[in-house]
């Protein structure tokens, strides 16, 4: 699942895509512009626990 933002109208949207196709043939579902940029998702930015850096 990838999150995208249209540079023309500002709409954000999600699409389920293969990693190899993440940035291919994209179009905004609202204004149909092809000026779409992939966003860094909040899920990808979160950590894995308490922050101690150790695995148990």
Secondary structure in CASP SS format (residue, H / E / C, confidence):
PFRMAT SS
TARGET T0000
AUTHOR 0000-0000-0000
METHOD secondary structure of the structure
MODEL  1
X C 1.00
X E 1.00
X E 1.00
X E 1.00
X E 1.00
X E 1.00
X C 1.00
X C 1.00
X C 1.00
X C 1.00
X C 1.00
X E 1.00
X E 1.00
X E 1.00
X E 1.00
X C 1.00
X C 1.00
X C 1.00
X H 1.00
X H 1.00
X H 1.00
X C 1.00
X C 1.00
X C 1.00
X C 1.00
X C 1.00
X C 1.00
X C 1.00
X C 1.00
X C 1.00
X C 1.00
X C 1.00
X C 1.00
X C 1.00
X C 1.00
X E 1.00
X E 1.00
X E 1.00
X E 1.00
X C 1.00
X C 1.00
X H 1.00
X H 1.00
X H 1.00
X H 1.00
X C 1.00
X C 1.00
X C 1.00
X C 1.00
X C 1.00
X C 1.00
X C 1.00
X C 1.00
X C 1.00
X C 1.00
X C 1.00
END
